[in-house]
Amino acid sequence: MTQYRGPDIDDIKRAANARMFELLPALGITERPGASGYISMCNPMRKDRHPSLTIWTRGGFLTFKDHAGGAQGDVIDLVAYLKGWADLAGKGRKEARRYLLEFTGLARVAPEQLERDRASSRKKQAEIEKKASEDQARAEGRAMALWLKARPDLLGTATDIYLRDARGIDLRALPKGPRAGDRKPGVLRHIDRHAHAESGRSFPCMIAGCVDFALPIPRIRAVHRTWLEIDGSDKAPIEPARKVWPGFAGLVIPIWNGDGDLSVRQAREVGLQQTLVLTEGVEDGLSAALAAPEHRVWAVIALGNLGNVPVPACCDSIIVHRQNDWEKPQAVEQFERAKAALEATGRPVAEVRAFKGKDLNDTLRGNAA
């Protein structure tokens, strides 16, 4: 006879997620998710001037991230965070589990019903995972179609003006390649008018393909968009002015190929060894390419993605541009973990800091001034 097993952590998460729209108000979150399935809000745990807390509800699972403080996790972590228990032992998960047992009434569920709920949950989970995989594939296809539809020639566009006048990056100053024409970063494109969902307005947009180099044949799986003023004088006056869609974990923006202008595959075939320069954003990546065009340059999109970079075989050393605003304890911890992951590939990893402003582009503009 099978021994009865009381509610476990999976049962708690299942029951809590099933009642997420009752749970959120009980935790003080009265906002409702938009069409994209997430809530972006000012953090109730601090005095926020701009939204820094995101809560996702897609796929039937509550997850969250505190973009300013670094806290993130599942529904149990969210309860611990919003209840102020995250500083307790075990990040307050024991207290959160106790709260959810009471909230969901799981402790009072009969053994037979609990087993039926578990069987139903396994079936539903399989269905959710299948649908999520299909949805992800469709979103990636739409992202690729958007990038292909964008204008590949940047010169004279609002993107060109923004990079040159607002960020001090003259694409014409980049070295020419062995082929005819300007050797501009091929991953960057421009859209004359692109809708911004949160503001309901349209602006010019710089769009970059986010590439998965872990695949046998690398391909674009997401797009990074930066909305710009109509005249290209700066970023558009909207929040957020930058977005990645549909996701970016493990993806990079290949800004510059370095000496020879060879793809990763071509460089590997001819035995070329290069230094890989990693920056956070597009503007820093372009600044790095201007400063040292012999290196391969990738933008990793966000600090949290730095440790996910699949270092290519053609790169025998790594330079990471460490931003000066990565000084909060959580950011320092993230950076050190990411650096250790890069070092685990067997390549030496060097850090370079901006000596003017917060990042490499600030240094570039400071020197120009």
N, C-alpha and C positions, 0 to 999 in steps of 0.2 A: 504493500500500500504506500502510495506517495505521501511523504510528510508535507503537511500544509506549510507553505511559505508565505509569511505575511507581506504586506506592502514593502517593496524595495524601491530603490532610487528611480528605476525606470517607470515603475507604477506611478510614483509621485509626479514625475515630469509629464507622463502621459495625461494624468488627470488634470494637472495644472494647465497644460497647453490646451486641453479640450475646453477649459473654461477661461481662456485668456482674456476675453472681453468682459468678464466679471472680475477677474483678478486685477487687471490694470486699474480700474477705478478704485478698488479697495486699497491699492498702493499709492493712490493720489494722482494717477495719470488719467486725466479726463480727455485728452486729445484722442482723436480717432485716426487710424492710418488712412493715407490717401490711396489712389488707384494703384500705386506701385507697391503697396503693402508695407509701408514703414511710417514711423512717426519721427520727425525731426523737430527737436524742441530745445528750449533753454533748460539747462540742467537744474532740477529742483534741489539738488544737493549743494549748489553753490550759487553765487550771484553772477549770472551770465549776462553778457551784453549781446552775444550772438548764440544761436543754437549750437550746442556741443554734444547733445545726447541723442543717439539714434536707437530706436527700438523697432526691430523687424518682426513682422507677424506672418510672413509668407511661408507657405508649405505646412502651416499648422503648428509651427514651433516659434516660441518667443525667444529671441536673442537680443542682445544689446551691446552697444559700445559707447563709452565715454571718450570722445575724441580728444578732449583736453587732458584728462587725467590718466587715460590708458586702461581703465577697468573695462572688462567685457566678459561675456559668457552666456550661459543658458538661462532658463527660467529660474532655476534655483539661485544662480549668481545674481540675477536681476532682483529677486526678492531681498537677498542679503544686502545688496547695494542700496536699494531704496529704503530699506528699514534701518540703515545705518549700522549694519552688523559686519560689514566687509573688513573692518579692522580687527575683528575678533579672531581667535584661533581657527585655522581652517577656512579663513575668509568668510566666516559666518554661515557656512553652508549647513551645518548641523541645526542652527537656529532656524534657518530658512526651511529646511525639510520639516521641522516640527510645525512651523507655521502652516505649511502647505498641507500637511496631514490633517490638520484641523480645518483648514479652509475647504478642502475637497471632500472631507468626511471619509477619507479612505480607511482610517482606523476602524470605522464602524461597518465596513462593507463585509458581507458574508463571504467565506472562502470560495463557494461555488461561483458567485458573481465575479469575484476577483479573477478567477481562472478564465471565465468567459470574456471578461474585459481584456485580459492579456492576449487571448487568441484573436479577438477582434482587432486589437491594437497592432499585432504582427501583420495581419492582412492589410490593414489601412496603411501601415508604414511602407509596405511593399508597393502599394498603389501610389503613395505620395512620392516615393523615390523615383518610380517610373515616370510619373508626370513631371517631376522636377527636372529629370534628365532631358525629357522632350522639350520642356519650356526653355531650358538652358541652350539647347541646340538651336532652337528657333531664334532666340535672342541674339546668339552669336552670329547667326546668318544675317540678321537684320543689321547688326553692327558693322559687319563686313560690307554689306550693300551700301550703307550710309557712307563709309569711308571711300568706296569705289566711286560713288556718285559725286564726292567732293572734288574740288578743283586741284589738280596736282601742281600747277604753276603758281607759286606763291608771289612772285615778284609783281609789285604794284597793287597788291591786295591789302585789305585792312590788317591781315596777319603780318605781312611784310612791314607795314608802317608801324604796327605795334612792337614788333621785335626790334626794329631799327631805332625808333624814336623813344619808346617807353622803356625798352630794356637794353639798349646799346648794342644790339646784335645785328650786324649788317651781313645778310646772307651772301652778298656779293664778295665779301672778304674771305669766305671759305675757299680752300684750295680747289682748283678744277680737277676733275677726274680724267682718267685715260680716254674716256669716251667724249663725244662732242657734247657741248652744252654745259650749263652750270651744274656743278656737283652739289646740288642742294639735298638736304635730307629727304629722301624719298618717302619716308614714313609720315611726313607732315603734309597736310592738305588744308584747303580753305573752303568754307561755305559762305556765300554772300549774306544769306539770311537763314538763321536756324532757330527754331522755336525753343523757348526756355519754359519748361512746364510750371515751375514754381511761381514765376512772375507773370506768366501769360503773355510775354512779349517775345519779339524776335530780334536777334542781333547777328552781326557777322561772327563767325566762329572759326577758331583754329582747331583742327581735328588731327589727332595722332592715332595711328594704329598701335594697339597693344598686342604684342606677339608672344606666342607660346613656343619657346625654344626647346622645351622638353619633348616635344613631339618629333617623330622621325622626320617629318617635313614641317618646319615651322610655319605657322599661319597666324593671321590676325584673329583674335577671339573677343576683342573688346575695343572700344574707342574712348580716348581721353579728349574731352572737349573744353575749350576755354572761350567763353563768350566775350566779345570785344565791343568797345564803343563804335558807333557808326563810322567815325573817321579814323578808327584804329589808334587813337591817342592813348588808350589805356584799356584795362579790363572793363567790361560792362558794369554799370552800377546795380547789380542784382546779387542775390544770395541764393545758392552758391554760384559763383562765377565759373567754377571748374567742377566738372563731374566726369566720372568714369562709368561706363555702362557696357555690359551688364555686371562685370566684376573684374578684379585684377590680380587675384592671388596667383603668384608664380609667373605673371606676365611682365614684360618689360617693353619700353619704347626704344627701339634701336635707332639712336640719333645719328650715329656716325660710324662708318666702317674702318676708318683709319687708313694706314698705308696700303696702297694698291686698290682701295675701294672694292674689296672682295667680300662676298657673303661669308657667313660662318662655314658653310659647306665648302666653298671654293678655297678659303684660307686653310682649312684642314687638308684638302686634297693636295695643295702645293707645299704643305709643311710650314706655313707661316706661323710664327709665334708673336703675339702682341700683348700689350698691357690693356686690360679692360678697366675703363674708368666708369664708376657708378655714381650717379647723382640722383637727387630725388625727383626733380621736375624737368620739363622740357627746356625752360630757359637756362637752367644751370647746365644741362647737357650741351646745349648749343654754345654756351660760354666756354665749357671745357674743350669743345671741338675747335673753337677759335684759338684757345691758348695752346693746345697740344694736338694738332690735327693728325699726328702720326698714330694716336691711340684709338682703339675702338671705344665708343661711348654709348652707354645705355642709361636711360632714366628708369628708376625702379618705381616711380609713381608715389610711393608713400614709405615712410620709415618702416612701418610694420611689414612691408614686402621685401625689405632688403635681404633678409636671410633666406628668402625663397628663390633667389636668382640661380638659374641653372648655368653655371659657368661653362662656356664652350671650350672644346679641346684646343682651339687655336690661341687661347689666352693663357700665358704662363705666370702672370702676376696681376694684382688688382690694386687699384687706387680708389678709395671711397672718399667722396667729398662730404665731410661731416659738418652739418649746418650748426651755426652758433646758437640756434634756438632749440636744439635738442639737449637741453640741460635739466629739464625736470627729471626727478628720480625714475619715473616710469620710462621716459624716453632714453635715458642713459642705460637702463636695464635692457630695453629693446635693442639698442645699438650694440651693446656688448654681446648679446645673444646672436645677433645677426653676423657680427664680425667673426665670432667663433665658428658659425656655420660656414662662412666663406673660407676661413682658414682650414676647416676640415676637408676642403677639396684638395689640399696640398699646395696651394699657391700662396706666396707671401702676400700679405694684405697691408697696405700703407694707408694712413689717414691724412687727409689734407683739409685744413680749415680755411674758411674765408677770413681775411684779415681786415676787411671793411664790411660792415653791415652783418647780415645774418647768413648770407649764402654766397656762392661763387659769382652769381650775376651781380650782386651788390658790389663785389670787389671789382668786377669788370667795369661797371659803370663809374665806380669811384676813381679808378685809374684813368678812365677816359676824361673825367671831369678835371 
